[in-house]
Amino acid sequence: MYQTTLAHTVYRFPSLKELLAKASPARSGDVLAGVAAESAEARMAAKMALADVPLRDLLNNPVIPYEQDEVTRLIIDTHDRDAFAAISHLTVGDFRDWLLDDDTSSEQLSAVAPGVTPEMAAAVSKLMRNQDLILAASKCRVVTRFRNTIGLPGHLSVRLQPNHPTDDLRGIAASMLDGLFYGCGDAVVGINPASDSLPVLERLNYMLDDVISRFDIPTQSCVLTHVTNTLQLIERGAPVDLVFQSVAGSEAANSGFGINLALLEEAHEAALSLGRGMLGDNVMYFETGQGSCLSSNAHHGVDQQTCEARAYAVARRFRPLLVNTVVGFIGPEYLYDGKQIIRAGLEDHFCGKLMGLPLGCDVCYTNHAEADQDDMDTLLTLLANAGLTFLIGVPGADDIMLNYQSTSFHDALYIRRLLGLKHAPEFAAWLEKMQIINAQGQLRLTGANHPLLAALPQGV
């Protein structure tokens, strides 16, 4: 039992699960799940009580029982107690103060990351204002490698997302080349296919591999299909760089995605066996998003932000190259408006970075949410200042296949110019060699005779 007194009223919280939920900033998904605080006063009382909870309590009392959930078992069984030792004496409130202390370095944060459980990350985020989430995350350093180096300080990468509603190769290639001419694509060239047909998926993989190989582009490709499809593509000899999968924070939610930890382990080993990375062996790409557990009725009464942090434990197990929260994609039933989407994006980025993940964000919203592109400009600017690993680049910010609003190639130009952020170094060298940027990293005009234009598939 946890309790505190506020305005002469005693507030009692029978479990950590309820305390975490009541301390969460207001969002529509928690109201839908029936776990949200009943008032702003009750929410503040929960925050006050949560601040006094020792971090050890969060380790010893997982929000979903060990016996019932393989994600919980993963969290407990892989917990690094040596890394945790440096913060094991702290309460949640003390942990917040330690994270924001000027004397707490990036090296210290990297050292404790394996000892931070999702519940710890979620708990401390609930005590933080937006500025706290930005400042603390900006000190976290997570660097990954496959064919280039992602996550260096002062750098920002972009996933080039050339989706097409019919998987037309010429349409995809045109969007891909458009993005490359804007200097995008150093995180990954990643296609969300409209089809699950293996022959179609295979053609997409070969087309991406052809362009990357022909022009010696120091980046990686990914066709974002289900992990079982990717395993079949690997068996067929397709040129697979990264294995993609959406993951969630409970075993039941992952079952809804048609996956479990054993399947992800199989896929991880299969991708490693290909040896396609030139600089490193981070071969996995995961996407997450607040509300996924609730949408599959697999949340166990846990608030959606804590469920989201638990998804990062799944991702962390497989040393991914990239992880991103598709923050506003599930819809207003879970994050109602721009204010809730902005807060969730900052929470997700902070929690992922604190746990040692290369967190990016699809700064996005659906067309029936109470949000607009100005809200996305705000979130993008805040996240970039927080040290965002990568963002999404979609032609015109309008994904015509998935039917949602994201960020564009131009948005990447804006934020790089504003904050002086660089491309992945290997990719920047290639862009300069191809006369797409100059020595100062600024975009150059390209003509109709540029050799990249030869990459458009002919006769398709």
Backbone torsions as a table, in degrees:
resi	resn	phi	psi	omega
1	MET	NA	131.9	178.0
2	TYR	-120.2	139.8	-178.4
3	GLN	-152.3	161.3	174.4
4	THR	-155.8	161.5	179.5
5	THR	-114.0	130.0	-179.5
6	LEU	-140.3	125.9	179.6
7	ALA	53.7	45.6	177.2
8	HIS	65.4	14.4	176.8
9	THR	-115.0	132.9	177.2
10	VAL	-91.2	123.5	178.1
11	TYR	-107.0	127.7	-178.7
12	ARG	-117.8	140.3	-179.2
13	PHE	-129.6	111.1	-170.5
14	PRO	-69.9	-18.0	-176.8
15	SER	-148.4	160.7	175.0
16	LEU	-62.3	-35.6	179.5
17	LYS	-58.6	-45.8	179.4
18	GLU	-70.3	-39.2	179.6
19	LEU	-61.3	-45.3	178.4
20	LEU	-61.0	-41.8	-179.0
21	ALA	-65.6	-44.9	-177.6
22	LYS	-68.5	-25.9	-179.4
23	ALA	-82.9	-9.0	-177.8
24	SER	-69.0	141.8	170.5
25	PRO	-56.4	151.1	-174.9
26	ALA	-60.8	133.9	172.8
27	ARG	-155.5	150.4	-171.2
28	SER	-63.0	-33.3	-178.2
29	GLY	-64.3	-40.1	179.0
30	ASP	-69.3	-33.2	174.0
31	VAL	-65.1	-44.1	178.4
32	LEU	-60.2	-37.4	-179.0
33	ALA	-79.0	-12.0	-179.4
34	GLY	77.1	24.2	-177.6
35	VAL	-115.8	-1.2	-175.0
36	ALA	-75.2	156.0	173.9
37	ALA	-62.4	144.4	-176.1
38	GLU	-78.3	-12.6	-180.0
39	SER	-159.2	164.7	176.2
40	ALA	-63.0	-34.5	178.8
41	GLU	-66.2	-44.0	177.6
42	ALA	-63.3	-36.3	178.1
43	ARG	-64.2	-43.5	179.4
44	MET	-65.4	-38.4	177.4
45	ALA	-61.9	-39.6	178.4
46	ALA	-65.4	-40.2	177.6
47	LYS	-62.2	-41.5	179.9
48	MET	-63.5	-42.7	178.6
49	ALA	-67.8	-39.9	-178.7
50	LEU	-64.8	-34.7	-179.0
51	ALA	-60.0	-26.9	-177.6
52	ASP	-92.3	-0.1	-178.2
53	VAL	-78.7	127.0	175.2
54	PRO	-65.5	144.8	177.0
55	LEU	-58.5	-31.7	178.8
56	ARG	-60.8	-33.9	178.1
57	ASP	-62.6	-38.1	179.5
58	LEU	-69.1	-32.0	176.5
59	LEU	-70.8	-40.2	-172.8
60	ASN	-87.5	-7.8	-178.0
61	ASN	-132.9	71.5	-179.5
62	PRO	-60.7	149.5	-174.5
63	VAL	-71.7	-22.1	173.0
64	ILE	-121.2	127.5	-172.4
65	PRO	-57.0	143.7	-179.5
66	TYR	-53.9	-41.5	-174.9
67	GLU	-71.4	-20.0	-172.3
68	GLN	-101.1	-9.7	-166.0
69	ASP	-148.3	125.4	-178.2
70	GLU	-74.0	-22.7	174.4
71	VAL	-67.3	-42.5	175.2
72	THR	-60.4	-43.7	179.5
73	ARG	-62.4	-38.5	176.2
74	LEU	-61.4	-46.1	-178.5
75	ILE	-59.6	-46.6	-176.2
76	ILE	-74.4	-45.0	-173.7
77	ASP	-70.4	-26.1	-178.5
78	THR	-103.3	6.1	-178.1
79	HIS	-64.3	130.3	-178.7
80	ASP	-90.7	98.5	-176.2
81	ARG	-70.5	-27.9	176.4
82	ASP	-66.2	-42.9	177.6
83	ALA	-66.5	-35.1	-178.9
84	PHE	-70.6	-23.6	-173.3
85	ALA	-55.2	-35.7	-176.8
86	ALA	-65.9	-22.2	-178.5
87	ILE	-122.4	6.1	-171.6
88	SER	-65.7	-20.1	-178.2
89	HIS	-88.5	-2.7	-172.4
90	LEU	-89.1	152.1	164.4
91	THR	-87.1	174.1	178.3
92	VAL	-61.6	-42.0	178.1
93	GLY	-63.9	-41.7	176.7
94	ASP	-62.5	-38.7	-179.5
95	PHE	-61.6	-42.1	176.5
96	ARG	-58.8	-47.4	-178.7
97	ASP	-62.1	-39.9	-179.8
98	TRP	-65.0	-41.9	179.8
99	LEU	-62.6	-36.0	-176.0
100	LEU	-89.9	-8.1	-179.6
101	ASP	-64.4	133.6	178.8
102	ASP	-61.0	-25.3	-178.7
103	ASP	-80.6	-10.7	177.8
104	THR	-84.2	115.2	-170.9
105	SER	-93.6	168.0	174.8
106	SER	-60.9	-36.8	179.0
107	GLU	-65.0	-39.4	177.0
108	GLN	-66.1	-40.4	178.7
109	LEU	-64.3	-40.1	177.2
110	SER	-64.4	-37.4	-177.9
111	ALA	-68.0	-35.9	-177.5
112	VAL	-87.4	-13.9	-174.0
113	ALA	-51.0	-44.4	179.9
114	PRO	-65.9	-15.5	179.0
115	GLY	-95.3	-3.1	-179.8
116	VAL	-90.7	118.1	176.9
117	THR	-85.5	162.6	178.6
118	PRO	-57.8	-39.4	-179.9
119	GLU	-64.4	-35.6	176.1
120	MET	-65.6	-46.0	-179.9
121	ALA	-62.4	-45.5	180.0
122	ALA	-63.9	-42.5	-177.1
123	ALA	-61.7	-48.5	-176.8
124	VAL	-68.6	-30.8	178.5
125	SER	-64.2	-30.8	-178.1
126	LYS	-70.2	-17.4	176.6
127	LEU	-92.3	-2.4	-171.5
128	MET	-102.2	140.8	166.0
129	ARG	-76.5	169.4	179.6
130	ASN	-57.0	-41.2	-178.6
131	GLN	-64.1	-33.6	177.0
132	ASP	-65.7	-43.1	178.9
133	LEU	-61.3	-38.1	-179.9
134	ILE	-69.8	-48.5	-176.0
135	LEU	-64.1	-47.2	-178.3
136	ALA	-65.2	-43.7	-179.8
137	ALA	-64.1	-32.5	-177.5
138	SER	-65.3	-17.8	178.9
139	LYS	-90.5	-9.3	-177.5
140	CYS	-85.1	131.6	-178.9
141	ARG	-119.7	120.6	177.5
142	VAL	-133.2	116.5	-177.3
143	VAL	-116.7	131.5	178.7
144	THR	-130.2	161.6	-176.5
145	ARG	-146.1	142.3	167.0
146	PHE	-135.7	-81.5	171.4
147	ARG	-106.1	-4.7	173.9
148	ASN	-148.8	-176.3	-174.8
149	THR	-112.1	120.7	-173.8
150	ILE	-117.0	137.0	173.0
151	GLY	100.4	8.5	177.9
152	LEU	-66.5	148.0	176.6
153	PRO	-56.7	139.4	179.8
154	GLY	78.3	9.6	179.8
155	HIS	-119.9	153.2	175.0
156	LEU	-143.7	124.2	179.7
157	SER	-100.5	166.7	-177.7
158	VAL	-134.0	129.6	167.7
159	ARG	-81.9	119.4	175.6
160	LEU	-81.8	118.3	-172.7
161	GLN	-116.2	86.6	-174.5
162	PRO	-93.6	53.8	-175.0
163	ASN	-65.7	154.7	177.9
164	HIS	-143.4	137.2	-174.3
165	PRO	-65.4	-17.6	177.2
166	THR	-122.7	14.6	-178.9
167	ASP	57.0	32.0	178.6
168	ASP	-67.4	124.8	-174.1
169	LEU	-65.2	-38.6	179.5
170	ARG	-68.1	-39.2	177.9
171	GLY	-64.3	-43.1	178.2
172	ILE	-64.6	-45.4	-179.1
173	ALA	-62.4	-38.1	179.3
174	ALA	-63.3	-44.1	178.0
175	SER	-65.7	-38.0	179.5
176	MET	-62.9	-46.4	-179.3
177	LEU	-67.6	-36.3	175.4
178	ASP	-57.0	-46.9	179.4
179	GLY	-64.5	-42.0	178.6
180	LEU	-62.0	-38.9	179.0
181	PHE	-67.1	-20.7	173.8
182	TYR	-93.0	6.4	177.8
183	GLY	79.6	21.1	-179.6
184	CYS	-100.9	157.5	174.9
185	GLY	118.0	6.0	-177.4
186	ASP	-76.8	-22.7	174.6
187	ALA	-73.4	-53.2	-179.9
188	VAL	-175.7	152.5	164.1
189	VAL	-99.1	105.8	-170.5
190	GLY	-122.8	122.8	-177.9
191	ILE	-105.5	128.4	165.8
192	ASN	-87.3	106.2	-175.8
193	PRO	-74.2	147.1	175.0
194	ALA	-78.5	-22.6	-174.9
195	SER	-114.5	151.7	171.6
196	ASP	-102.1	9.2	179.3
197	SER	-66.6	125.3	-179.2
198	LEU	-59.7	-42.3	176.6
199	PRO	-59.5	-38.5	177.6
200	VAL	-66.0	-46.8	179.8
201	LEU	-60.6	-37.6	179.5
202	GLU	-65.4	-43.5	178.8
203	ARG	-61.4	-39.7	178.6
204	LEU	-62.8	-44.6	178.7
205	ASN	-60.5	-44.3	-178.4
206	TYR	-67.7	-38.0	178.9
207	MET	-63.5	-46.1	178.6
208	LEU	-62.3	-44.4	-179.4
209	ASP	-63.2	-37.1	-179.8
210	ASP	-62.7	-46.5	-178.5
211	VAL	-65.6	-46.2	-178.5
212	ILE	-63.0	-41.9	-178.4
213	SER	-72.1	-43.8	-175.1
214	ARG	-62.4	-36.2	-177.3
215	PHE	-106.2	8.5	175.4
216	ASP	53.3	48.9	-177.5
217	ILE	-81.9	124.1	-179.8
218	PRO	-80.0	69.3	176.5
219	THR	-146.4	-175.0	-177.1
220	GLN	-132.3	157.5	180.0
221	SER	-115.2	160.4	176.6
222	CYS	-157.2	130.1	169.7
223	VAL	-100.6	115.2	-168.1
224	LEU	-83.6	66.2	176.5
225	THR	-103.2	174.5	-179.2
226	HIS	-62.3	147.6	-174.9
227	VAL	-58.0	-32.1	179.1
228	THR	-67.4	-34.2	175.2
229	ASN	-66.7	-41.0	-179.7
230	THR	-64.4	-38.8	176.3
231	LEU	-60.6	-39.9	177.4
232	GLN	-67.3	-37.1	177.3
233	LEU	-63.5	-40.3	177.5
234	ILE	-62.4	-42.1	178.8
235	GLU	-63.6	-30.3	179.6
236	ARG	-83.7	-0.9	178.1
237	GLY	84.1	15.1	179.4
238	ALA	-68.2	151.1	-177.5
239	PRO	-79.6	78.0	-177.6
240	VAL	-88.2	125.5	173.8
241	ASP	-89.6	-66.7	-176.1
242	LEU	-111.4	144.8	173.0
243	VAL	-96.5	128.0	-178.5
244	PHE	-106.4	148.9	167.5
245	GLN	-164.3	140.2	167.2
246	SER	-76.6	136.9	-179.7
247	VAL	-131.4	158.6	-179.1
248	ALA	-134.1	-179.8	-170.1
249	GLY	-98.5	9.7	174.7
250	SER	-139.8	154.6	178.8
251	GLU	-59.5	-41.2	-178.0
252	ALA	-65.7	-39.0	178.4
253	ALA	-67.8	-39.4	177.2
254	ASN	-65.9	-34.9	174.7
255	SER	-61.2	-36.0	175.7
256	GLY	-63.7	-29.3	173.9
257	PHE	-80.6	-5.7	-178.8
258	GLY	78.7	30.6	-178.2
259	ILE	-136.5	165.2	167.1
260	ASN	-148.3	177.8	-175.9
261	LEU	-65.5	-35.7	179.9
262	ALA	-63.7	-39.5	178.4
263	LEU	-65.7	-42.0	177.7
264	LEU	-64.1	-36.7	177.2
265	GLU	-63.6	-42.1	177.6
266	GLU	-60.6	-44.1	-179.4
267	ALA	-66.8	-39.5	178.5
268	HIS	-60.3	-46.5	180.0
269	GLU	-65.6	-38.1	179.1
270	ALA	-63.4	-43.3	-179.7
271	ALA	-67.1	-39.5	177.9
272	LEU	-62.0	-36.0	-176.9
273	SER	-65.1	-21.1	-179.3
274	LEU	-74.9	-26.4	177.3
275	GLY	58.8	38.1	-175.4
276	ARG	-87.2	-13.5	178.7
277	GLY	-73.2	137.4	-178.7
278	MET	-96.0	-29.2	-178.3
279	LEU	-112.6	-21.2	-176.4
280	GLY	-162.8	178.1	-175.9
281	ASP	-123.2	32.5	170.9
282	ASN	-83.2	104.1	-166.5
283	VAL	-113.8	2.9	-176.2
284	MET	-110.3	149.9	175.8
285	TYR	-132.9	119.6	-178.4
286	PHE	-118.2	145.4	171.1
287	GLU	-122.0	146.3	-178.6
288	THR	-137.4	-178.5	176.3
289	GLY	176.6	134.1	178.9
290	GLN	-59.2	131.0	178.6
291	GLY	109.1	-10.6	-176.5
292	SER	-65.6	-38.3	178.4
293	CYS	-68.6	-41.2	179.7
294	LEU	-66.5	-39.4	-176.7
295	SER	-66.0	-22.4	177.2
296	SER	-105.4	14.8	-179.8
297	ASN	52.0	45.3	-175.9
298	ALA	-131.7	34.8	-173.9
299	HIS	-98.0	-10.6	176.7
300	HIS	56.4	27.4	-179.4
301	GLY	76.6	12.4	180.0
302	VAL	-92.6	139.6	179.2
303	ASP	-62.8	155.8	-169.3
304	GLN	-70.3	-27.6	-179.9
305	GLN	-74.0	-36.6	175.2
306	THR	-67.8	-39.6	174.5
307	CYS	-58.4	-41.3	179.5
308	GLU	-62.1	-44.7	179.3
309	ALA	-61.6	-33.7	178.0
310	ARG	-66.7	-29.9	175.2
311	ALA	-62.5	-29.6	179.3
312	TYR	-69.1	-26.3	174.5
313	ALA	-66.9	-37.7	175.8
314	VAL	-62.3	-48.8	-179.1
315	ALA	-62.2	-42.9	-175.9
316	ARG	-59.8	-32.4	-177.7
317	ARG	-58.2	-28.4	-170.8
318	PHE	-111.1	18.1	173.6
319	ARG	45.4	61.1	-173.1
320	PRO	-72.3	155.2	170.5
321	LEU	-72.3	-38.9	-174.2
322	LEU	-142.4	142.4	168.1
323	VAL	-137.6	133.7	171.8
324	ASN	-138.8	143.1	171.6
325	THR	-84.9	125.6	176.5
326	VAL	-91.1	76.3	-152.9
327	VAL	-62.9	-43.9	-176.3
328	GLY	-105.8	14.1	-169.0
329	PHE	-74.9	-32.5	-172.7
330	ILE	-73.9	-28.2	171.5
331	GLY	122.7	173.6	-173.9
332	PRO	-69.0	-13.9	174.7
333	GLU	-63.4	-21.1	-175.7
334	TYR	-113.6	-41.4	173.0
335	LEU	-131.9	106.1	-163.2
336	TYR	-71.0	-42.5	-170.5
337	ASP	-143.3	-176.9	-178.2
338	GLY	-58.0	-38.8	-179.6
339	LYS	-61.4	-45.4	-179.8
340	GLN	-69.6	-37.2	178.4
341	ILE	-65.0	-43.5	179.4
342	ILE	-60.9	-48.0	-180.0
343	ARG	-61.0	-44.8	-178.3
344	ALA	-63.7	-40.4	179.1
345	GLY	-62.0	-41.2	178.2
346	LEU	-68.0	-39.6	176.5
347	GLU	-61.1	-49.0	-176.1
348	ASP	-61.4	-46.3	-179.3
349	HIS	-61.6	-45.2	179.5
350	PHE	-61.6	-49.7	-176.8
351	CYS	-63.1	-42.5	179.6
352	GLY	-64.3	-45.8	179.5
353	LYS	-64.6	-40.4	179.8
354	LEU	-61.2	-33.3	179.8
355	MET	-86.3	2.0	174.5
356	GLY	91.7	25.2	-178.1
357	LEU	-106.4	150.0	176.9
358	PRO	-81.4	76.7	-169.5
359	LEU	-81.2	125.2	168.5
360	GLY	-113.7	-177.0	-178.7
361	CYS	-147.5	133.5	165.5
362	ASP	-86.6	97.1	-178.6
363	VAL	-73.7	99.4	-164.8
364	CYS	-150.9	167.4	174.9
365	TYR	-156.3	158.3	175.3
366	THR	-92.2	160.4	-172.7
367	ASN	-73.0	-11.0	176.6
368	HIS	-101.4	9.0	174.8
369	ALA	-87.1	154.9	176.0
370	GLU	-82.4	68.9	-177.6
371	ALA	-151.3	162.6	177.1
372	ASP	-148.8	-176.7	-174.1
373	GLN	-67.8	-24.0	174.9
374	ASP	-63.9	-39.1	175.8
375	ASP	-61.8	-38.5	-179.8
376	MET	-69.9	-35.6	174.3
377	ASP	-59.1	-42.7	179.9
378	THR	-63.2	-48.9	-178.4
379	LEU	-64.2	-43.1	178.9
380	LEU	-59.1	-44.6	-178.3
381	THR	-65.4	-41.4	178.5
382	LEU	-65.7	-44.9	-178.5
383	LEU	-65.0	-39.9	179.8
384	ALA	-63.3	-37.7	175.6
385	ASN	-68.2	-25.0	178.8
386	ALA	-83.6	-2.1	178.3
387	GLY	92.3	32.2	179.9
388	LEU	-51.1	135.9	-179.0
389	THR	-74.6	-46.4	179.1
390	PHE	-158.7	158.3	174.5
391	LEU	-125.7	179.7	-177.3
392	ILE	-102.2	140.0	174.3
393	GLY	-118.1	113.6	179.9
394	VAL	-121.7	138.2	178.3
395	PRO	-54.1	119.8	178.5
396	GLY	68.5	8.2	-178.7
397	ALA	68.2	5.8	-175.6
398	ASP	-114.7	106.1	179.5
399	ASP	-80.0	108.9	-173.9
400	ILE	-80.1	-8.8	176.3
401	MET	-94.1	-47.2	-178.5
402	LEU	-87.8	-10.8	175.9
403	ASN	58.9	54.5	173.0
404	TYR	-147.3	170.9	-176.4
405	GLN	-106.4	129.8	-177.4
406	SER	-128.5	-144.5	177.0
407	THR	-115.7	156.7	-170.9
408	SER	-108.5	173.7	172.7
409	PHE	-59.6	-36.2	179.7
410	HIS	-67.8	-34.8	177.9
411	ASP	-63.2	-37.5	176.9
412	ALA	-64.5	-40.2	176.4
413	LEU	-61.0	-44.4	-179.6
414	TYR	-57.4	-51.0	-172.5
415	ILE	-72.9	-31.5	175.9
416	ARG	-67.8	-41.3	179.1
417	ARG	-67.0	-41.9	-176.2
418	LEU	-62.9	-45.0	-172.3
419	LEU	-108.1	2.4	179.2
420	GLY	66.4	34.4	-177.1
421	LEU	-84.6	143.6	-174.5
422	LYS	-103.7	160.0	170.5
423	HIS	-72.8	165.7	168.1
424	ALA	-52.0	135.1	-169.8
425	PRO	-57.4	-41.8	-179.6
426	GLU	-65.6	-37.1	179.7
427	PHE	-70.8	-37.9	178.2
428	ALA	-62.4	-40.9	178.5
429	ALA	-62.7	-38.1	178.3
430	TRP	-67.9	-43.2	178.9
431	LEU	-60.0	-39.2	178.9
432	GLU	-68.9	-41.4	178.3
433	LYS	-61.5	-36.4	179.8
434	MET	-84.2	5.0	178.4
435	GLN	59.4	36.2	174.4
436	ILE	-92.8	-33.7	171.8
437	ILE	-126.6	162.3	176.2
438	ASN	-94.8	-175.6	-175.7
439	ALA	-64.1	-21.6	178.1
440	GLN	-90.0	3.1	179.4
441	GLY	83.5	8.7	-179.3
442	GLN	-87.9	145.9	-177.2
443	LEU	-67.2	138.2	176.5
444	ARG	-108.6	155.8	173.6
445	LEU	-73.2	138.0	178.0
446	THR	-117.4	147.5	-176.0
447	GLY	-99.0	175.9	-177.6
448	ALA	-68.0	-15.4	-179.1
449	ASN	-97.3	11.2	-179.2
450	HIS	-60.8	135.8	-175.3
451	PRO	-61.0	-24.9	179.9
452	LEU	-62.8	-27.2	-178.2
453	LEU	-64.6	-19.0	176.7
454	ALA	-71.4	-9.7	-178.6
455	ALA	-78.8	-9.8	177.0
456	LEU	-64.0	125.0	179.6
457	PRO	-60.5	137.8	-179.4
458	GLN	-101.3	144.4	172.9
459	GLY	67.4	24.6	179.7
460	VAL	-96.1	NA	NA
